[in-house]
Amino acid sequence: MARVSIQQTAPDFQLADFKGKTFTLSALRGEKNVLLVFNRTFT
């Protein structure tokens, strides 16, 4: 797993939101703080 460093720019990515609209991280760059949470599933 890659390490995360403080003040490191996150790579851009695209995901569909809950309405099916495409969301890009770069759309928020410089405007807001973003917290990403990726839930892990256990099987």
VENUR-V258368 format. One record per residue. N is the residue number from 1. RES is the residue in three letters. PSI is psi in whole degrees, -180 to 180 (* if undefined). Layout:
n->[N | N]
res->[RES | RES]
psi->[PSI | PSI]
This chain:
n->[1 | 2 | 3 | 4 | 5 | 6 | 7 | 8 | 9 | 10 | 11 | 12 | 13 | 14 | 15 | 16 | 17 | 18 | 19 | 20 | 21 | 22 | 23 | 24 | 25 | 26 | 27 | 28 | 29 | 30 | 31 | 32 | 33 | 34 | 35 | 36 | 37 | 38 | 39 | 40 | 41 | 42 | 43]
res->[MET | ALA | ARG | VAL | SER | ILE | GLN | GLN | THR | ALA | PRO | ASP | PHE | GLN | LEU | ALA | ASP | PHE | LYS | GLY | LYS | THR | PHE | THR | LEU | SER | ALA | LEU | ARG | GLY | GLU | LYS | ASN | VAL | LEU | LEU | VAL | PHE | ASN | ARG | THR | PHE | THR]
psi->[136 | 146 | 151 | 135 | 151 | 141 | 18 | 133 | 131 | 145 | 148 | 150 | 165 | 138 | 156 | 135 | -175 | -13 | 0 | -2 | 141 | 130 | 134 | 139 | -36 | -20 | -23 | -3 | 127 | -5 | -40 | 163 | 143 | 131 | 121 | 134 | 122 | 110 | 137 | 137 | 144 | 127 | *]
